[in-house]
Amino acid sequence: MLSRRNFLTAAVGVAAATGLAACAKEDDSSSTGSGGSKALVLGFSQVGSESGWRSANTDSVKAAAKDAGYTLKFSDAQQKQENQISAIRSYITQGVDVIAFSPVVVTGWDAVLKEAKAKKIPVVLTDRSVETSDESLYVTLVGSDFTDEGRRAGKILEKVIAKAGLKGDVKIAQLEGTTGAAPAIERAKGFKEVMEADHADDWKIVVSQTGDFTRAGGKQVMAAFLQSNPDINVLFAHNDDMAIGAIQSIEAAGKKPGKDILIVSIDGVKDGFVAMSEGKINAIVECNPLLGPQLMEVVQKVKDGQSVERWIKTKEGDFMQDQAAAALPTRKY
């Protein structure tokens, strides 16, 4: 996978198109620019609504577009790449000013992005990266460093283990995000880096499987984990929703989440902080979904032909269990 850090700055576009797939959801929000001028038209394709994080991300984008006075054409891909590609082609046909999307998976975008480039419609990635044969096919990525989030999860797990007084081998179950998605690939990579560098002898991932970033997936997969590996003592979940689902299966198995099985997850949604305040999650690595205002600033710069950084990172923090109660009232998502 191409490193986000090696992307080259370039303005891009997308071309010729088909209609939006019938199973995808699209809505338009129209605004008029200041002074009655024609509003900038932004086509935005969202991954779906698989988690609390994603819902907060969608709300942030919609609110920020409205505040900026942009006409937003929004589509929910329902976690299907074919829906997202159809939505992007629809935006190209409609001749929007800028296209932004959070890709379902990292591969398979070259054809539609080349179509975009031919029509000179700039493309901005949000939240997730892609692999392309031509890095000029999009302008920039606005989002988190998922690999670093994985590293942060590994480092905060060290603190969790020390605080819990866990002795002996650390037997880790990993709930992965959607197969092929950038956060799933990169969070696993970063976590593994910490394991191999500092804990090759005492940490082991004994079982790992995708829960597709959903609570239902986390619950189902964790139940299977506990049957096949009842001696698991740590869970690393790629997002809070899967961790929350897993907690249900841990409790159903007669174990105490946060005590019998230590839990570290990523995102920082409000429900995750509630579970942490209840002692059921031990630590959370934040991934900020409130990208809307930052995205709208970038979209305007791109439309105006201004240069932007190739990767615009979001600011995030890490939280231990004893910080949850104080932090919970200020959580915005």
C-alpha positions in Angstrom: 0.0 0.0 0.0 1.3 3.4 -0.9 2.3 5.5 2.1 0.1 8.5 2.6 3.2 10.5 3.4 4.6 10.0 -0.2 1.6 11.5 -2.0 2.4 14.3 -4.4 0.2 17.4 -4.5 -2.0 17.6 -7.5 -5.4 18.8 -8.6 -7.6 16.1 -10.1 -11.0 15.2 -11.4 -13.4 12.5 -12.4 -15.2 11.8 -15.7 -18.1 10.3 -17.6 -20.7 8.6 -15.6 -23.6 6.2 -15.0 -26.5 6.8 -12.7 -26.3 6.1 -9.0 -26.9 2.5 -8.1 -30.6 1.9 -7.0 -29.6 0.4 -3.6 -27.5 3.5 -2.6 -29.1 6.4 -0.9 -28.6 10.0 -2.2 -29.9 13.3 -1.1 -29.2 16.9 -2.1 -28.9 19.9 0.2 -29.0 23.2 -1.8 -27.7 26.6 -0.7 -26.9 29.9 -2.3 -23.6 31.5 -1.9 -23.1 35.0 -0.4 -24.5 37.8 -2.4 -26.7 35.4 -4.4 -23.8 33.9 -6.3 -24.0 30.3 -7.5 -23.0 28.0 -4.6 -20.1 25.6 -4.9 -21.5 22.2 -5.6 -19.9 19.3 -3.7 -20.6 15.7 -4.4 -19.8 13.6 -1.3 -19.9 9.8 -1.2 -20.0 8.3 2.3 -19.0 4.7 3.2 -22.2 4.0 5.0 -23.6 4.3 8.5 -22.0 1.2 10.1 -21.0 2.9 13.4 -21.5 5.8 15.7 -18.3 7.3 14.4 -19.6 7.2 10.8 -22.9 8.8 11.8 -21.0 11.6 13.6 -18.8 12.0 10.5 -21.8 12.3 8.2 -23.5 14.8 10.5 -20.3 16.9 10.6 -20.0 17.0 6.8 -23.6 17.9 6.2 -23.6 20.7 8.9 -20.3 22.1 7.6 -21.5 22.2 4.0 -24.6 24.0 5.1 -22.6 26.5 7.2 -20.3 27.1 4.2 -23.2 27.8 1.9 -22.4 24.9 -0.5 -24.8 22.7 -2.4 -24.1 19.2 -1.1 -25.0 16.1 -3.1 -24.7 13.3 -0.6 -24.7 9.5 -1.1 -24.6 6.6 1.4 -22.8 3.7 -0.2 -24.0 1.2 2.4 -20.5 -0.2 2.6 -20.5 -1.3 -1.1 -17.8 -0.1 -3.4 -20.0 -0.5 -6.5 -22.5 1.9 -5.0 -19.7 4.4 -4.3 -18.3 4.2 -7.8 -21.8 4.7 -9.2 -22.3 7.8 -7.0 -19.0 9.3 -8.1 -19.9 8.7 -11.8 -23.3 10.4 -11.1 -21.5 13.4 -9.7 -19.3 13.6 -12.7 -22.3 13.5 -15.0 -23.9 16.3 -13.0 -20.8 18.4 -13.4 -20.2 19.1 -9.7 -17.4 21.5 -8.7 -15.6 19.1 -6.4 -16.0 15.4 -5.4 -15.1 14.1 -2.0 -15.4 10.5 -0.7 -14.4 8.2 2.1 -13.5 5.0 0.2 -15.0 1.7 1.3 -11.7 -0.1 0.5 -8.3 1.0 -0.7 -8.1 -0.6 -4.2 -10.2 -0.5 -7.4 -10.5 3.2 -7.9 -8.3 4.0 -10.9 -10.9 3.8 -13.6 -13.4 6.2 -12.0 -10.7 8.6 -10.8 -9.3 8.7 -14.4 -12.8 9.5 -15.6 -12.8 12.3 -13.1 -9.5 13.7 -14.2 -10.6 13.8 -17.8 -13.5 16.1 -16.7 -11.2 18.2 -14.6 -13.3 17.7 -11.4 -11.0 17.8 -8.4 -11.2 14.9 -5.9 -10.6 15.0 -2.2 -10.3 11.9 0.0 -11.7 12.0 3.5 -10.9 9.8 6.4 -9.4 6.9 4.3 -6.7 6.6 1.7 -6.6 4.6 -1.6 -4.0 2.8 -3.7 -3.7 4.2 -7.2 -1.4 3.8 -10.2 -1.3 7.6 -10.6 -1.1 9.8 -7.5 -2.3 12.8 -9.4 -5.8 11.3 -9.5 -6.8 13.1 -6.3 -5.6 16.3 -4.6 -5.4 15.5 -0.9 -6.5 13.3 2.0 -8.2 14.9 5.0 -8.0 12.3 7.8 -6.2 10.4 10.5 -3.0 8.5 10.6 -4.4 5.0 11.1 -1.0 3.3 11.4 -0.1 5.6 14.2 -3.5 4.9 15.8 -2.5 1.2 15.8 0.9 2.1 17.4 -0.9 4.3 20.0 -3.2 1.3 20.8 -0.2 -0.9 21.4 1.5 1.7 23.7 -1.6 2.3 25.7 -2.2 -1.4 26.1 1.2 -1.5 27.9 -0.2 1.0 30.4 -3.5 -1.0 30.7 -1.6 -4.3 31.4 0.7 -2.6 34.0 -2.3 -1.0 35.8 -4.2 -4.3 35.8 -1.2 -6.2 37.1 -1.6 -8.8 34.4 1.2 -11.4 34.7 2.3 -14.0 32.2 1.5 -14.3 28.5 -0.7 -11.7 26.9 -3.2 -13.6 24.7 -4.8 -11.1 22.3 -8.0 -11.3 20.3 -8.1 -8.8 17.5 -11.4 -7.6 16.0 -10.5 -6.2 12.6 -12.3 -3.6 10.6 -13.8 -4.1 7.2 -11.5 -6.3 5.0 -9.5 -4.2 2.6 -10.4 -0.9 4.3 -7.5 1.4 5.1 -8.2 1.7 8.8 -8.3 -2.0 9.2 -5.1 -2.6 7.3 -3.2 0.3 8.9 -4.4 -0.1 12.5 -3.4 -3.8 12.5 0.0 -2.8 11.0 0.8 -0.2 13.6 -0.3 -2.4 16.5 1.9 -5.2 15.1 4.9 -2.9 14.9 4.7 -2.3 18.7 4.3 -6.0 19.4 7.2 -7.0 17.3 9.5 -4.2 18.6 8.8 -4.5 22.3 6.7 -7.6 23.1 7.8 -10.4 20.7 8.2 -12.8 23.7 5.1 -12.1 25.8 2.4 -10.8 23.5 0.6 -13.0 20.9 -2.4 -12.4 18.7 -4.1 -15.8 19.1 -7.1 -15.1 17.0 -8.0 -12.3 14.5 -11.1 -11.8 12.3 -13.1 -9.0 10.8 -16.2 -7.7 12.6 -16.8 -5.2 9.8 -16.8 -2.2 12.1 -20.3 -3.1 13.4 -21.6 -3.9 16.9 -23.4 -7.0 15.5 -20.2 -8.1 13.9 -18.2 -7.6 17.1 -20.7 -9.5 19.2 -20.9 -12.5 16.7 -17.1 -12.8 16.2 -16.2 -12.4 19.8 -18.6 -15.2 20.8 -16.8 -17.4 18.3 -13.4 -16.3 19.7 -14.4 -17.2 23.2 -15.4 -20.7 22.1 -12.2 -21.4 20.2 -9.9 -19.5 22.6 -11.4 -19.3 26.1 -8.1 -18.2 27.6 -8.1 -14.8 25.8 -7.1 -12.1 28.2 -6.9 -9.0 26.0 -9.1 -7.7 23.2 -7.9 -5.1 20.6 -10.9 -3.8 18.6 -10.3 -1.6 15.6 -13.3 0.5 16.6 -15.5 1.1 19.6 -18.7 -0.3 18.1 -17.1 -3.7 17.7 -15.8 -3.5 21.2 -19.3 -2.7 22.5 -20.7 -5.7 20.7 -17.9 -7.9 22.0 -18.7 -6.8 25.6 -22.1 -8.5 25.2 -20.5 -11.8 24.3 -17.9 -11.5 27.0 -20.6 -11.0 29.6 -22.8 -13.8 28.1 -19.8 -16.1 28.6 -19.7 -15.2 32.3 -16.6 -13.1 32.1 -16.0 -9.5 33.2 -15.0 -7.1 30.4 -12.3 -4.7 31.5 -11.1 -7.2 34.2 -11.1 -10.8 32.9 -10.5 -9.5 29.4 -8.8 -6.2 29.1 -10.1 -4.1 26.2 -8.5 -1.4 24.1 -10.4 0.1 21.2 -10.1 3.0 18.7 -12.5 5.9 17.8 -13.7 7.6 21.0 -17.5 7.7 20.4 -19.7 8.6 23.3 -21.0 5.1 23.8 -17.4 3.9 24.0 -16.8 6.5 26.8 -19.9 5.3 28.6 -18.6 1.7 28.5 -15.2 2.9 29.7 -16.8 4.9 32.6 -18.5 1.6 33.6 -15.1 -0.2 33.7 -15.9 -2.3 30.6 -13.3 -0.8 28.3 -9.8 0.0 29.6 -8.6 2.5 27.1 -9.6 4.2 23.9 -7.4 5.7 21.2 -9.3 8.7 19.6 -10.0 9.0 15.9 -11.8 12.3 15.4 -14.8 12.1 13.0 -15.7 15.8 13.0 -13.9 16.5 9.7 -16.6 18.6 8.2 -15.3 22.2 8.8 -11.8 21.1 7.8 -13.0 19.4 4.7 -15.0 22.5 3.6 -12.0 24.7 3.9 -10.0 22.3 1.8 -12.8 22.0 -0.8 -12.9 25.8 -1.3 -9.1 26.0 -1.7 -9.1 23.1 -4.2 -12.0 24.8 -6.2 -10.0 28.0 -6.2 -6.9 26.3 -7.5 -4.9 26.8 -4.4 -2.2 24.3 -3.4 -2.9 22.2 -0.3 -0.9 19.7 1.7 -1.1 16.1 0.4 -2.2 14.8 3.7 -4.1 17.0 6.2 -4.1 15.2 9.5 -6.7 15.5 12.3 -5.8 16.2 16.0 -6.6 13.4 18.4 -5.9 12.1 21.9 -5.8 8.9 24.0 -7.9 8.1 27.1 -7.4 5.7 30.0 -10.4 4.4 32.0 -9.9 6.8 34.9 -10.3 9.7 32.5 -13.6 8.6 31.1 -16.1 10.1 33.5 -14.5 13.5 33.3 -14.3 13.4 29.5 -17.7 12.0 28.8 -19.8 15.3 29.2 -17.6 17.0 26.6 -17.8 14.3 23.9 -19.6 15.6 20.8 -20.1 12.3 19.1 
